[in-house]
């Protein structure tokens, strides 16, 4: 029973990481979702391709900015000067 509590604790600690992963997955697959939706609505292949590529490019730029912000925060935390006690 204690290992279950331990695992739930790990999940609670990494909940923000799980949300980040879900957001990145949705951004990465948004072009495919757009293409499927447009095909379901009956648009032709040229419109589907153009709109899906535009949506995918926009989502990749957003994902890049999101990841860049994430890594900048991590690097700043690692580079904090440690005060030495004399």
C-alpha positions in Angstrom: 0.0 0.0 0.0 2.9 2.4 0.7 4.2 2.1 -2.8 0.8 3.3 -4.2 1.1 6.4 -2.1 4.6 6.9 -3.2 3.6 6.6 -6.9 0.7 9.0 -6.4 3.1 11.4 -4.8 5.4 11.2 -7.9 2.4 11.9 -10.1 1.4 14.9 -8.0 4.9 16.2 -8.1 5.2 15.9 -11.9 1.6 17.1 -12.7 2.9 20.3 -14.4 5.2 18.2 -16.5 2.3 16.0 -17.6 0.3 19.1 -18.5 3.3 20.4 -20.5 3.5 17.1 -22.4 -0.3 17.2 -23.2 0.0 20.8 -24.5 3.0 19.9 -26.7 1.2 16.8 -28.0 -1.9 18.8 -28.9 0.2 21.4 -30.7 2.1 18.8 -32.6 -1.0 17.0 -33.8 -3.2 20.1 -34.5 -2.5 20.0 -38.2 -3.7 16.4 -38.5 -6.8 17.2 -36.5 -7.5 20.2 -38.7 -7.1 18.0 -41.8 -9.4 15.3 -40.5 -12.0 18.0 -39.6 -11.8 19.7 -43.0 -12.1 16.3 -44.8 -15.2 15.5 -42.6 -16.7 18.8 -43.6 -16.2 18.0 -47.3 -13.5 20.3 -48.4 -11.2 19.4 -51.3 -7.6 18.3 -50.9 -5.9 21.6 -51.9 -7.7 23.5 -49.2 -7.2 20.8 -46.7 -3.4 20.7 -47.4 -3.0 24.5 -47.3 -5.0 25.1 -44.1 -3.4 22.1 -42.4 0.2 23.2 -43.3 -0.5 26.7 -42.1 -2.0 25.4 -38.8 0.9 23.1 -38.3 3.5 25.9 -38.9 1.7 28.2 -36.4 1.5 25.4 -33.8 5.2 24.5 -34.3 6.2 28.1 -33.7 4.1 28.2 -30.6 5.6 24.9 -29.4 9.1 26.3 -30.1 8.4 29.4 -28.0 6.9 27.3 -25.3 9.9 25.0 -25.1 12.3 27.9 -25.3 10.7 29.5 -22.3 10.8 26.2 -20.4 14.5 25.8 -21.0 15.4 29.4 -20.2 13.7 29.0 -16.8 15.6 25.8 -16.2 19.0 27.3 -17.2 18.4 30.3 -15.0 17.7 28.1 -12.0 20.9 26.1 -12.6 23.1 29.2 -13.0 22.1 30.9 -9.7 25.3 31.7 -7.9 25.8 29.8 -4.7 26.9 31.9 -1.8 29.9 30.4 0.1 29.9 30.7 3.8 33.3 31.7 5.2 
